[in-house]
Amino acid sequence: PCLAGDKLIFCSTNDSLHLHTTHCIDRNTTNVIWKYNDSVSFAESPVVYNDLVILGGINTHELNLNNGNIEWIYEPQPLGYSLYNNPLLVDDAVYFASYQSVTKHAASSGAVIWETEGDGGFINLLRSRLVFKNGKLYFCDATYKRLYSFIESTGQIEWYMTFEAAFMNK
């Protein structure tokens, strides 16, 4: 879950029906403020930026913290969809890894600041998020079994290391 003031935001699923719901409750009273039947959310760990709830899943998207309405959805090209991991929020930017690329978005609008180029496949089956430190982003992917270091300002791959098996990080 994620906490914004007295609002607790979390995602749930009903595996038998494949329904996904993002919930916002008052943490003091447990009253439901809103819930959104979110067919595109597979993320378990949303982040909050100002009055916006940012989620991964099928296409990155953002809900209004106060009413649960969709604020923006990013639909990558050429496929028009991808499965994204949990978001990483750093200052005014949010980062995601997907089957196609790693992306940096403006947290307020969803506008793409940069997207990596290359062979893609930056996904971890357990939906871990990228890590940020000193102008670098780090991510372990399950597709190519690599640990990557990206330059945060450009999205360029600084280096990567290949391992014998996929990572089990969460």
Salt bridges, closest charged atoms under 4 A:
ASP6 OD1 - ARG27 NE 3.23
ASP38 OD2 - HIS61 NE2 2.88
GLU44 OE2 - ARG127 NH1 2.68
ASP119 OD2 - ARG146 NH1 3.53
GLU152 OE2 - LYS104 NZ 2.62
GLU158 OE2 - LYS136 NZ 2.68
